[in-house]
Amino acid sequence: MMASASLSSSAVSIDVDDEMLMGWVL
């Protein structure tokens, strides 16, 4: 996650959203 954040914060935001949605769905 940290490496991705350094490369592109937008990608991290999308990743976090996906994880949150997955968690809520599950």
C-alpha positions in Angstrom: 0.0 0.0 0.0 2.7 2.5 1.0 4.6 1.9 -2.3 1.4 2.4 -4.3 0.7 5.6 -2.4 4.0 7.0 -3.4 3.4 6.1 -7.0 -0.2 7.4 -7.2 -2.5 8.4 -4.4 -5.6 8.1 -6.6 -4.9 4.4 -7.2 -4.7 3.9 -3.4 -8.0 5.7 -2.9 -9.7 3.4 -5.4 -8.0 0.4 -3.6 -9.3 1.5 -0.3 -12.9 2.1 -1.6 -12.9 -1.4 -3.2 -11.8 -2.9 0.1 -14.4 -1.0 2.0 -17.2 -2.0 -0.4 -16.0 -5.6 -0.3 -16.1 -5.6 3.5 -19.6 -4.1 3.6 -20.9 -6.6 1.0 -19.3 -9.5 2.9 
